[in-house]
Every structure is written in C-alpha cells, then in structure tokens.
Amino acid sequence: IIDAKSGTSGAGRGAKVANLYCEVNESIKPYGVASHRHTPEIEDQLSYASGEEVLINFTPHLVPMNRGILATSYATLRKKLSYEDVKAVYDKYYEDEYFVRVLNKDVYPETRWVEGSNFVDVNFKIDERTGRIIMMGAIDNVVKGAAGQAIQNMNLMFGLPENTGLKIVPMFP
C-alpha cells in the first residue's frame, strides 16, 4: 500500500477549478483511486527489484500546499527484522546517492525539509505488532520530481558530476 500526499503543483500549472485555493484550502482529497497513471510504473520497478510480480494499491491525495510529495508505503515483512537490520540495508543501498538522505531513528521526513532542493529524505519504522514496515519519503516534486531530475540525468549523460548545478540548500528553515 502506498499513500501519498501531493501539493497542488503536482497537477501542473493549467487553470483548473479543482486546484484553485478556495477549492483546496482546508481540505484533503484522494484522486486516481485504484487507477492512478503511475501505478503500472511503480509495480514494474518493485517487481524488477524483488524478482517476482508485485501488485500495489497506490492512492495519492491532494493537500493544500504548493509543492512537495510525502509518500508512506506499507509492506508485510517476510521475517522478523530489527531496526538495525533494515537501517544497514538502507545505508548500504543509498551510501553513494548524494541526493538521498537517510534520516536518523524516529525522525520522519517532512516536505518542508526538501523544499527547493533535489534531495529526497527517507526513513522507516518497523511495526512489531503487525509485522509491517512503514517506509516514508519526501521530495520537492518541482525540483526532484521534474527539473532537478532532468538536470541530474543530463549530468550523468554528459559525464559530469551528478550534483553539478544542484547543490542547492533546501529552503527550510
């Protein structure tokens, strides 16, 4: 299960009544329920990573903020794992990823911490009671989700350091 919260910029800049301030303020609403256009891409990548078919429920929600995405994903663990076991996997997997920040224990991502940057903040929590892992990630969808990602890919294509032109300090605090 993936539950994601997205600011209004995720819908683009086109003038739509549903995205007007008076329509989104003081409200949260789901969209693309059981039919979001990114579901097949997510399933494809998770299936590739796991080596077996993965089916998900992905429900994004529009929230009254300009930019940012906070995704919370839930999965059942196949065996009992400790925080240290999973943290070691996260640290190893992301050790060479300049733009991925694995947060400390019990520190959970916030969209304001990545606003205006190409960073993604990630963390997780193991729910001992249910045997599930809860994984969280925050990005600025305008930078990391679009322009910054394009620059990062261009850098790689042209043999430049991946972070060229992207060493931007987030806008928070």
C-alpha positions as CSV (number, residue, x, y, z in Angstrom):
1,I,0.0,0.0,0.0
2,I,1.3,3.4,-0.9
3,D,-0.4,6.5,0.5
4,A,1.0,9.7,-1.0
5,K,0.2,13.4,-0.3
6,S,0.9,15.8,-3.1
7,G,0.8,19.6,-3.3
8,T,-1.2,21.4,-6.0
9,S,1.8,21.8,-8.3
10,G,1.7,18.1,-8.9
11,A,-1.4,18.8,-11.1
12,G,0.5,21.2,-13.4
13,R,0.1,24.9,-14.0
14,G,-3.1,24.7,-16.0
15,A,-6.0,26.7,-14.7
16,K,-8.4,24.2,-13.2
17,V,-11.3,25.0,-10.8
18,A,-10.4,21.9,-8.7
19,N,-6.9,23.4,-8.0
20,L,-8.0,26.9,-7.0
21,Y,-7.0,28.0,-3.5
22,C,-10.6,28.2,-2.4
23,E,-11.2,24.6,-3.5
24,V,-8.1,23.0,-1.9
25,N,-7.7,25.1,1.2
26,E,-8.7,23.3,4.4
27,S,-9.3,20.0,2.6
28,I,-7.5,16.8,1.6
29,K,-8.9,14.6,-1.2
30,P,-7.8,11.4,-2.9
31,Y,-7.5,11.1,-6.6
32,G,-6.7,8.4,-9.1
33,V,-8.0,5.9,-6.6
34,A,-7.3,2.3,-7.9
35,S,-6.4,3.8,-11.3
36,H,-3.5,6.2,-11.0
37,R,-1.4,6.5,-14.1
38,H,1.9,5.8,-12.1
39,T,0.7,2.5,-10.6
40,P,2.0,0.4,-13.5
41,E,5.4,2.1,-13.4
42,I,5.6,1.5,-9.6
43,E,4.6,-2.1,-9.9
44,D,7.1,-2.7,-12.7
45,Q,10.0,-1.3,-10.7
46,L,9.0,-3.1,-7.5
47,S,8.6,-6.4,-9.5
48,Y,12.0,-5.9,-11.1
49,A,13.7,-5.2,-7.7
50,S,12.0,-8.2,-6.0
51,G,12.3,-10.7,-8.9
52,E,8.6,-11.5,-8.7
53,E,5.3,-9.8,-9.6
54,V,4.3,-7.1,-7.1
55,L,0.8,-5.6,-7.1
56,I,0.1,-2.5,-5.1
57,N,-2.6,-0.1,-4.0
58,F,-1.5,3.5,-4.7
59,T,-3.7,6.3,-3.6
60,P,-2.4,9.9,-3.9
61,H,-4.1,12.7,-2.0
62,L,-4.2,16.4,-2.9
63,V,-3.2,18.5,0.1
64,P,-3.3,22.3,0.4
65,M,0.4,23.1,-0.1
66,N,2.1,24.4,-3.2
67,R,4.8,21.8,-3.7
68,G,6.0,18.6,-2.3
69,I,5.2,14.9,-2.1
70,L,5.2,12.8,1.1
71,A,4.8,9.1,0.4
72,T,4.1,6.5,3.1
73,S,4.4,2.9,2.0
74,Y,3.4,-0.2,3.9
75,A,4.6,-3.8,3.4
76,T,4.4,-7.0,5.3
77,L,7.8,-8.3,6.3
78,R,8.6,-12.0,5.4
79,K,10.6,-12.4,8.5
80,K,11.3,-10.6,11.8
81,L,13.9,-7.8,11.3
82,S,15.3,-5.3,13.7
83,Y,15.7,-1.6,13.1
84,E,19.4,-2.1,12.8
85,D,19.0,-4.8,10.1
86,V,16.9,-2.6,7.9
87,K,18.9,0.6,8.7
88,A,22.1,-1.3,7.5
89,V,20.3,-2.1,4.2
90,Y,19.1,1.5,3.7
91,D,22.6,2.9,4.5
92,K,24.3,0.4,2.1
93,Y,21.8,0.9,-0.7
94,Y,22.0,4.7,-0.5
95,E,25.6,5.2,0.5
96,D,26.7,6.6,-2.9
97,E,23.5,8.6,-3.5
98,Y,24.3,12.2,-3.0
99,F,20.7,13.4,-3.0
100,V,19.2,10.7,-0.7
101,R,19.3,11.5,3.0
102,V,18.5,8.5,5.3
103,L,17.2,10.1,8.4
104,N,18.1,9.1,12.0
105,K,15.9,6.7,14.0
106,D,12.4,8.1,14.8
107,V,13.0,11.2,12.6
108,Y,10.4,11.2,9.8
109,P,10.6,13.1,6.5
110,E,8.8,16.4,6.1
111,T,8.2,18.2,2.8
112,R,9.5,21.5,4.1
113,W,12.9,20.0,4.7
114,V,13.4,19.3,1.0
115,E,11.6,22.3,-0.5
116,G,13.5,23.9,-3.3
117,S,16.1,21.1,-3.4
118,N,16.9,17.9,-5.3
119,F,17.1,15.9,-2.1
120,V,14.8,13.1,-1.0
121,D,14.6,12.3,2.7
122,V,13.7,8.8,3.6
123,N,13.1,6.7,6.7
124,F,11.2,3.7,8.0
125,K,9.6,2.3,11.1
126,I,9.0,-1.4,11.9
127,D,5.6,-2.1,13.5
128,E,6.4,-5.0,15.7
129,R,2.7,-5.6,16.4
130,T,1.7,-6.1,12.8
131,G,5.0,-7.3,11.3
132,R,4.9,-4.5,8.8
133,I,7.5,-2.0,7.7
134,I,6.3,1.6,7.2
135,M,8.6,3.5,4.7
136,M,8.4,7.2,4.2
137,G,9.9,9.6,1.7
138,A,9.6,13.3,1.0
139,I,10.6,15.2,-2.2
140,D,10.0,18.6,-3.8
141,N,8.1,17.5,-6.8
142,V,9.0,20.7,-8.8
143,V,12.8,20.1,-8.3
144,K,13.4,16.4,-7.6
145,G,10.3,15.4,-9.4
146,A,10.9,17.4,-12.5
147,A,13.6,20.0,-13.3
148,G,16.2,18.8,-10.8
149,Q,15.8,15.2,-12.0
150,A,16.2,16.3,-15.6
151,I,19.5,18.2,-14.7
152,Q,20.7,15.2,-12.7
153,N,20.1,12.9,-15.7
154,M,21.7,15.4,-18.1
155,N,24.8,15.5,-15.9
156,L,25.1,11.7,-16.0
157,M,24.6,11.6,-19.8
158,F,27.4,14.1,-20.3
159,G,29.8,12.6,-17.8
160,L,29.5,15.5,-15.3
161,P,29.4,15.0,-11.6
162,E,25.8,14.1,-10.8
163,N,25.2,17.0,-8.5
164,T,26.5,19.7,-10.9
165,G,24.2,22.7,-10.6
166,L,22.1,21.0,-8.0
167,K,24.0,21.7,-4.7
168,I,21.1,23.9,-3.6
169,V,20.4,24.2,0.1
170,P,16.7,23.5,0.9
171,M,14.6,26.5,1.7
172,F,13.9,25.3,5.3
173,P,14.3,26.7,7.9
